[in-house]
Amino acid sequence: MGKMKHSIGNWVAGMFAGALVLMVAAGGLYLSVSSQMAAYDDYLACNPRTGLSRLEWLLGYRPFEDCRP
């Protein structure tokens, strides 16, 4: 079997598809993190003296107390 030759069009299409997948994944991650940080900011508004860090919140550690009346 010899080397398979790919045209420049196939190379460009592959690079474009890979970049598109990367952009969609990064966008999903950004939306997820930004919504989690908005929820953390809401939690801090009613519990300003909490010892919970942003990283702990982002990793899923949630306190038992809640802000809802």
N, C-alpha and C positions, 0 to 999 in steps of 0.2 A: 504494500500500500504506500502510495506516495503522499507527499504533503498535500493537504487540502488548501486550496487558495481561496481566500475570501475577498470579495470586491470591497472597494472603499465604501460603497453604499451599505453593505452588510455591517461593516465596522462602525459606521456612523449611526446606523439604526440600533445596534447593540449598545453603544455608548449612550445614546439618547434614552433608551429603555431603562438602562441601569441608573442614569441620573434621575429619571422620573420616579422610579421606585424609591430611591434614596430621599427625594424631596417629599414624597407622600409619607414615608416613615417618619422623617424629621418633623413634618407638620403635625402628624398625629401625636408624637411625643410632646411637642410644644403645647398643643391644646390640652393635653392631659395634665401636664405640669402646671400650666397657668390656671386651670380650673381648680386644681388642688391647692395652689397658693391663695386663690381667692377665698376658698373655704377656710383656709387657715387664718387669713386676715379677718374673716367674719367671726371665727372662734376667738381670736385675740380681742376683738371689740368688746365682748362680754366677759372675758376672762383674762384681763391684762397681766395678772401676776402668775401666769402659768409657767411651769418650767419646761414645757414642751418645745423643742426646737423645730425649725422648718424641715430639717432632714428627717427627724422622727415622724413628723406628720406626713411627709412625702413617702416614707417607707411603709406607712399604714398603721402606725401606732396611734390610736384614738383614745382619748380619755372617756371615762364613764359619764362624767357630768356633761350636761348639754345646755345650750342657751335658750332652747324653746321654753316658752312659759307654760 
